[in-house]
Amino acid sequence: MTVPVPPDSSPRPAEEPAAADPWAPPGQGRDAAPTVPGFGPAPAAGPGQIPGQAPGQAPGAPYWPPYAMPAPAPQPRNGLGIAAMVLGIVGVVLGLTIILFWLSWLPALLAVVFGVIALGHVRKGLAANRAMALAGVVLGVTGLLVSVGTGVFVVNRVQEVHREQKAQADAARIRFETATKAAEERAAKEKARIEAERQRLAAEQEKRAADERARRLSFGQSYTYPDGLKVTMAAPEPYVPRGGVGETPKDATIVQVRITVVNTGPAEVSLLGSGLPTVRDAKGNLVFTLIDGSGRMKILTKSLAPGEEATGLTAYALPAGAGDPFSVRFDHTMGTEYKDVIWTGPAG
């Protein structure tokens, strides 16, 4: 009978570790699991696989671990710097434009803001266009200064133009007021002259009317001319013709007209054209003049010396109706001025 031998339960000496290869890469000793560069140790081989073979790879095929690609570097954010420079250029250009300078402050201010932000990105390494950002800040500040300067220039120019226009308006107003005042003075003088002339003409007209009334007399009245000639007609008297009288109208009334003139002036007076009076009946018709040979008819002389007197005597045959008034006109000329005196009244 065989007696089973119990297993040896005595402790066994530990196996000495294999000597490490000092020239082997870290983690690749004799029993170490293979490592994949960039990915750490290779996965343990499964059943039926050899160490270092990828899972699912055909047996015997070599395993090449994937190459670790470096992480892509972040793209620089240069948009703000470019925008700052573009807005700065726009702000400067608009600031130099007289018409659009008031619009330049907005792009110039945005250029400063964007440029400062872009410089901050450059300091953090997020952007690479420091020159553009700095140029945007400079151009933005320049655009603001140019905008302010242009605004000051425009305001001063507008004020200067306003002052010039005001001065011109004041000068024009003064000229207008002066011309208006002069015109008013001329109009007042002209009005006064016209009024004086009107009054003079009215006075002359009244004087002529008064003189006209003074030269319309009744039989027996007198009138003295401006040259001193005083003329008077006596009341008509019946006249009896004698010898050498032509045929007289039937039923006519014959009257004599006696006119006496006296020179009361200092100079000689001409009676040319005043020798015979003009006699008309009540209807304005000329009356028949009688001429007889008795020598009683007298015609006025051609002139009178100062203080001299003369009388003219003529006879006329009035038609039927001697009770009607008739007129006797005496004409006298003084140089270029002509005046007549008319007496009116009944025959008897």
C-alpha positions as CSV (number, residue, x, y, z in Angstrom):
1,M,0.0,0.0,0.0
2,T,1.3,3.2,-1.1
3,V,1.2,6.1,1.2
4,P,0.7,9.4,-0.4
5,V,3.3,11.9,0.1
6,P,2.1,15.1,1.4
7,P,3.0,18.2,-0.6
8,D,6.1,20.0,0.5
9,S,4.9,22.8,2.5
10,S,8.3,24.2,3.3
11,P,9.0,27.6,1.9
12,R,10.9,27.8,-1.3
13,P,13.6,30.2,-1.8
14,A,12.4,33.2,-4.0
15,E,13.7,33.4,-7.4
16,E,16.3,35.9,-8.0
17,P,15.3,38.6,-10.3
18,A,17.0,38.7,-13.6
19,A,19.7,41.1,-14.0
20,A,18.5,44.4,-15.3
21,D,19.9,45.6,-18.6
22,P,21.4,49.0,-17.9
23,W,21.2,50.0,-21.6
24,A,17.6,49.0,-22.0
25,P,14.9,51.8,-22.3
26,P,12.9,52.5,-19.2
27,G,10.1,50.0,-18.6
28,Q,11.5,47.4,-21.0
29,G,13.3,44.9,-18.9
30,R,13.3,41.3,-19.6
31,D,9.8,40.6,-18.2
32,A,8.4,44.1,-18.6
33,A,5.5,44.6,-20.9
34,P,6.3,46.3,-24.2
35,T,5.5,50.0,-24.3
36,V,4.3,52.1,-27.2
37,P,6.0,55.5,-27.6
38,G,3.6,58.2,-26.7
39,F,1.0,55.8,-25.5
40,G,2.6,53.9,-22.5
41,P,2.9,50.1,-22.2
42,A,1.5,47.9,-24.8
43,P,-1.6,45.9,-23.9
44,A,-1.0,42.4,-22.6
45,A,-1.2,39.6,-25.1
46,G,-4.4,37.7,-25.0
47,P,-4.8,34.0,-25.6
48,G,-3.1,32.9,-28.8
49,Q,-1.3,36.2,-29.2
50,I,2.2,37.0,-28.9
51,P,3.4,39.9,-26.9
52,G,3.5,43.2,-28.7
53,Q,0.8,42.0,-31.1
54,A,-2.3,44.3,-31.4
55,P,-5.6,42.8,-30.5
56,G,-7.4,41.4,-33.5
57,Q,-4.1,41.3,-35.5
58,A,-3.3,38.2,-37.3
59,P,-0.7,36.1,-35.5
60,G,2.8,36.7,-36.7
61,A,2.1,40.2,-38.1
62,P,4.3,42.9,-36.5
63,Y,2.6,45.6,-34.5
64,W,3.4,49.3,-35.2
65,P,2.0,51.7,-32.7
66,P,0.4,54.9,-34.1
67,Y,2.7,58.1,-34.2
68,A,1.6,60.8,-31.8
69,M,0.8,64.0,-33.8
70,P,1.6,67.3,-32.1
71,A,-1.4,69.5,-31.0
72,P,-2.2,72.3,-33.6
73,A,-1.1,75.8,-32.4
74,P,-4.0,78.3,-32.0
75,Q,-4.5,80.7,-34.9
76,P,-3.7,84.4,-34.2
77,R,-6.7,86.7,-33.9
78,N,-5.6,89.6,-36.0
79,G,-9.0,90.9,-37.0
80,L,-9.3,93.6,-34.4
81,G,-5.9,95.1,-35.3
82,I,-6.8,95.2,-39.0
83,A,-10.2,96.7,-38.2
84,A,-8.5,99.3,-35.9
85,M,-6.1,100.4,-38.7
86,V,-8.8,100.5,-41.3
87,L,-11.1,102.5,-39.0
88,G,-8.2,104.8,-38.1
89,I,-7.6,105.5,-41.8
90,V,-11.3,106.2,-42.4
91,G,-11.4,108.5,-39.4
92,V,-8.4,110.5,-40.6
93,V,-9.8,110.8,-44.1
94,L,-13.2,111.9,-42.9
95,G,-11.7,114.3,-40.5
96,L,-9.9,116.1,-43.3
97,T,-13.2,116.4,-45.2
98,I,-15.0,119.7,-44.4
99,I,-18.4,118.3,-45.2
100,L,-18.1,114.9,-43.5
101,F,-15.7,115.7,-40.6
102,W,-18.6,115.4,-38.1
103,L,-18.7,111.6,-39.0
104,S,-15.0,111.0,-38.4
105,W,-15.2,110.8,-34.6
106,L,-17.1,107.4,-34.7
107,P,-14.6,105.4,-36.8
108,A,-11.7,107.1,-35.0
109,L,-13.1,106.2,-31.6
110,L,-13.7,102.6,-32.7
111,A,-10.2,102.5,-34.1
112,V,-8.8,103.4,-30.6
113,V,-11.0,100.9,-28.8
114,F,-10.2,98.1,-31.3
115,G,-6.5,98.9,-31.3
116,V,-6.3,98.8,-27.5
117,I,-8.1,95.5,-27.4
118,A,-5.8,94.2,-30.2
119,L,-2.7,95.3,-28.3
120,G,-4.0,93.3,-25.3
121,H,-4.3,90.2,-27.4
122,V,-0.8,90.7,-28.7
123,R,0.5,90.9,-25.1
124,K,-1.3,87.6,-24.3
125,G,0.0,86.0,-27.4
126,L,-3.4,85.7,-29.0
127,A,-2.5,88.0,-31.9
128,A,0.5,88.8,-34.0
129,N,-0.2,92.1,-35.6
130,R,1.0,94.6,-33.0
131,A,2.1,97.1,-35.7
132,M,-1.4,97.2,-37.2
133,A,-3.0,97.5,-33.8
134,L,-0.6,100.3,-32.8
135,A,-1.2,102.0,-36.1
136,G,-4.9,101.8,-35.6
137,V,-4.6,103.4,-32.1
138,V,-2.4,106.2,-33.5
139,L,-4.6,106.8,-36.5
140,G,-7.7,106.8,-34.3
141,V,-6.2,109.3,-31.9
142,T,-5.1,111.4,-35.0
143,G,-8.6,111.1,-36.5
144,L,-10.1,112.4,-33.2
145,L,-7.7,115.3,-33.1
146,V,-8.2,116.1,-36.7
147,S,-12.0,115.9,-36.3
148,V,-11.8,118.2,-33.3
149,G,-9.5,120.6,-35.2
150,T,-11.7,120.6,-38.3
151,G,-14.7,121.1,-36.1
152,V,-13.1,124.1,-34.4
153,F,-12.0,125.5,-37.8
154,V,-15.5,125.0,-39.3
155,V,-17.2,126.6,-36.2
156,N,-14.8,129.6,-36.4
157,R,-15.3,129.9,-40.1
158,V,-19.1,129.8,-39.7
159,Q,-18.9,132.4,-37.0
160,E,-16.7,134.6,-39.2
161,V,-19.0,134.2,-42.1
162,H,-21.9,135.0,-39.8
163,R,-20.1,138.1,-38.6
164,E,-19.4,139.1,-42.2
165,Q,-22.9,138.6,-43.2
166,K,-24.2,140.5,-40.1
167,A,-21.8,143.3,-40.9
168,Q,-23.0,143.3,-44.5
169,A,-26.6,143.2,-43.4
170,D,-26.0,146.0,-41.0
171,A,-24.3,148.1,-43.7
172,A,-27.1,147.3,-46.1
173,R,-29.6,148.2,-43.5
174,I,-27.8,151.5,-42.7
175,R,-27.7,152.3,-46.5
176,F,-31.3,151.4,-46.8
177,E,-32.3,153.5,-43.9
178,T,-30.1,156.4,-45.2
179,A,-31.6,156.1,-48.7
180,T,-35.1,155.8,-47.2
181,K,-34.6,158.9,-45.1
182,A,-33.1,160.8,-48.0
183,A,-36.0,159.6,-50.2
184,E,-38.5,160.7,-47.5
185,E,-36.8,164.1,-47.2
186,R,-36.9,164.4,-51.0
187,A,-40.5,163.4,-51.0
188,A,-41.3,165.8,-48.2
189,K,-39.5,168.6,-50.1
190,E,-41.2,167.7,-53.3
191,K,-44.5,167.5,-51.6
192,A,-43.8,170.9,-50.0
193,R,-42.8,172.3,-53.4
194,I,-45.8,170.8,-55.0
195,E,-48.0,172.2,-52.3
196,A,-46.4,175.6,-52.6
197,E,-46.8,175.5,-56.4
198,R,-50.4,174.4,-56.0
199,Q,-51.0,177.3,-53.6
200,R,-49.2,179.7,-55.9
201,L,-51.3,178.5,-58.8
202,A,-54.4,178.6,-56.7
203,A,-53.5,182.1,-55.7
204,E,-52.7,183.1,-59.2
205,Q,-55.9,181.5,-60.4
206,E,-57.8,183.3,-57.6
207,K,-56.0,186.5,-58.6
208,R,-56.9,186.1,-62.2
209,A,-60.5,185.2,-61.2
210,A,-60.6,188.3,-59.0
211,D,-59.1,190.4,-61.8
212,E,-61.6,188.8,-64.2
213,R,-64.4,189.8,-62.0
214,A,-62.9,193.3,-61.6
215,R,-62.9,193.7,-65.4
216,R,-66.6,192.7,-65.7
217,L,-68.3,196.0,-65.0
218,S,-71.6,197.8,-65.3
219,F,-71.9,201.0,-67.3
220,G,-70.4,204.0,-65.5
221,Q,-67.7,202.0,-63.6
222,S,-63.9,202.2,-64.0
223,Y,-60.9,199.8,-64.1
224,T,-57.2,200.5,-63.8
225,Y,-54.7,198.3,-65.6
226,P,-51.4,197.2,-64.0
227,D,-49.5,199.7,-66.3
228,G,-51.6,202.6,-64.8
229,L,-54.1,203.0,-67.6
230,K,-57.5,203.9,-66.1
231,V,-60.5,203.3,-68.4
232,T,-64.1,204.4,-67.7
233,M,-67.3,204.0,-69.8
234,A,-70.1,206.4,-69.2
235,A,-73.7,205.3,-69.3
236,P,-75.0,205.0,-72.9
237,E,-77.0,207.9,-74.2
238,P,-79.3,208.3,-77.2
239,Y,-77.5,209.4,-80.3
240,V,-79.0,211.2,-83.2
241,P,-77.0,210.8,-86.4
242,R,-76.5,213.7,-88.7
243,G,-75.3,213.8,-92.3
244,G,-73.7,211.1,-94.2
245,V,-75.2,208.2,-92.2
246,G,-75.6,204.9,-94.0
247,E,-78.8,202.9,-93.9
248,T,-79.6,201.9,-90.3
249,P,-81.6,198.8,-89.3
250,K,-85.3,199.4,-88.9
251,D,-86.7,199.8,-85.4
252,A,-83.1,200.1,-84.1
253,T,-82.1,202.1,-81.1
254,I,-79.1,204.3,-81.6
255,V,-76.9,205.0,-78.6
256,Q,-73.5,206.6,-78.1
257,V,-70.7,204.9,-76.2
258,R,-68.2,207.2,-74.5
259,I,-65.0,205.7,-73.1
260,T,-62.5,207.9,-71.2
261,V,-58.9,206.7,-70.6
262,V,-56.3,208.3,-68.2
263,N,-52.6,207.4,-67.9
264,T,-52.1,207.3,-64.1
265,G,-48.7,205.5,-64.4
266,P,-45.2,206.9,-64.6
267,A,-44.5,205.8,-68.2
268,E,-46.2,206.3,-71.5
269,V,-48.9,203.8,-72.3
270,S,-49.7,202.5,-75.8
271,L,-53.3,202.4,-76.9
272,L,-52.6,200.5,-80.2
273,G,-55.5,198.3,-80.9
274,S,-57.8,200.1,-78.4
275,G,-59.2,202.8,-80.7
276,L,-62.7,201.3,-81.2
277,P,-64.6,199.2,-78.7
278,T,-66.4,196.0,-79.6
279,V,-70.2,196.0,-79.0
280,R,-72.5,193.0,-78.9
281,D,-76.2,192.6,-78.3
282,A,-77.8,190.3,-75.7
283,K,-77.4,187.3,-78.0
284,G,-73.7,188.0,-78.5
285,N,-74.0,189.3,-82.1
286,L,-72.0,192.3,-83.2
287,V,-73.9,195.5,-83.3
288,F,-74.0,197.8,-86.4
289,T,-71.6,200.7,-86.1
290,L,-72.8,204.1,-87.3
291,I,-70.5,206.5,-89.2
292,D,-71.7,210.0,-89.8
293,G,-70.0,213.1,-91.1
294,S,-70.8,215.4,-88.2
295,G,-67.3,215.0,-86.7
296,R,-68.6,214.0,-83.4
297,M,-67.1,210.5,-83.6
298,K,-63.7,210.3,-81.8
299,I,-61.2,207.5,-81.9
300,L,-58.6,207.1,-79.1
301,T,-55.1,208.1,-79.8
302,K,-52.2,205.6,-80.2
303,S,-50.6,206.5,-76.8
304,L,-50.9,208.5,-73.7
305,A,-48.2,210.3,-71.8
306,P,-48.2,210.1,-68.0
307,G,-51.1,212.1,-66.6
308,E,-52.7,212.5,-70.1
309,E,-56.4,211.8,-70.7
310,A,-58.4,211.0,-73.9
311,T,-62.0,210.2,-74.8
312,G,-63.4,208.0,-77.5
313,L,-67.0,208.5,-78.8
314,T,-68.8,206.0,-81.1
315,A,-72.5,205.3,-82.0
316,Y,-74.2,202.0,-82.5
317,A,-77.6,200.9,-83.7
318,L,-79.1,198.3,-81.4
319,P,-81.7,196.0,-82.9
320,A,-85.3,195.9,-81.6
321,G,-85.7,195.2,-78.0
322,A,-83.4,197.9,-76.7
323,G,-84.4,197.0,-73.2
324,D,-82.2,193.9,-73.4
325,P,-78.6,194.3,-72.1
326,F,-75.7,194.7,-74.5
327,S,-72.0,194.7,-73.8
328,V,-69.1,196.9,-74.7
329,R,-65.5,195.5,-74.7
330,F,-62.3,197.6,-74.4
331,D,-59.1,195.8,-75.4
332,H,-55.7,196.7,-74.1
333,T,-52.3,195.0,-74.6
334,M,-49.4,195.4,-72.2
335,G,-46.3,193.9,-73.9
336,T,-47.2,190.3,-74.2
337,E,-50.1,190.4,-71.8
338,Y,-53.6,191.1,-73.1
339,K,-56.6,192.1,-70.9
340,D,-60.0,193.3,-71.8
341,V,-62.7,195.2,-69.9
342,I,-66.3,194.5,-70.5
343,W,-69.2,196.7,-69.5
344,T,-72.8,195.2,-69.6
345,G,-76.1,196.9,-69.1
346,P,-79.3,198.1,-70.7
347,A,-79.4,200.7,-73.5
348,G,-81.6,203.2,-71.6
